[in-house]
Amino acid sequence: MKNEQAQRRIIAAALFPTKSHSMVPSTYEQLLADKYIEGSLTIYQSVELLEEYYRNTKGSVSRP
């Protein structure tokens, strides 16, 4: 279990880098990363929700 969480943290760090040019993820990006790390979202669900987020905020947030 501990190794799985460590792997999830590494993947989340790569998957949810940051919004715009800031080095701080948006609240929603952090929420998705946290839910993925704790195992309540799969990688596929996380990516789908993140893609939807970027589509819906097109123009106000540039994708990394």
Contacts in CASP RR format, 6 or more apart in sequence:
PFRMAT RR
TARGET T0000
AUTHOR 0000-0000-0000
METHOD contacts of the structure
MODEL  1
MKNEQAQRRIIAAALFPTKSHSMVPSTYEQLLADKYIEGSLTIYQSVELL
EEYYRNTKGSVSRP
5 37 0 8 1.000
5 38 0 8 1.000
8 36 0 8 1.000
8 37 0 8 1.000
8 38 0 8 1.000
8 39 0 8 1.000
9 37 0 8 1.000
11 36 0 8 1.000
11 43 0 8 1.000
12 33 0 8 1.000
12 36 0 8 1.000
12 37 0 8 1.000
12 46 0 8 1.000
13 33 0 8 1.000
15 33 0 8 1.000
15 36 0 8 1.000
15 43 0 8 1.000
15 46 0 8 1.000
15 47 0 8 1.000
15 50 0 8 1.000
16 25 0 8 1.000
16 29 0 8 1.000
16 30 0 8 1.000
16 32 0 8 1.000
16 33 0 8 1.000
16 46 0 8 1.000
16 50 0 8 1.000
17 25 0 8 1.000
17 64 0 8 1.000
18 24 0 8 1.000
18 25 0 8 1.000
18 29 0 8 1.000
18 64 0 8 1.000
19 25 0 8 1.000
19 26 0 8 1.000
19 29 0 8 1.000
19 61 0 8 1.000
19 62 0 8 1.000
19 64 0 8 1.000
20 61 0 8 1.000
20 62 0 8 1.000
21 62 0 8 1.000
25 33 0 8 1.000
26 61 0 8 1.000
28 53 0 8 1.000
29 50 0 8 1.000
29 53 0 8 1.000
32 41 0 8 1.000
32 46 0 8 1.000
32 49 0 8 1.000
32 50 0 8 1.000
32 53 0 8 1.000
33 46 0 8 1.000
35 41 0 8 1.000
35 46 0 8 1.000
36 42 0 8 1.000
36 43 0 8 1.000
36 46 0 8 1.000
41 49 0 8 1.000
53 61 0 8 1.000
54 61 0 8 1.000
54 63 0 8 1.000
END
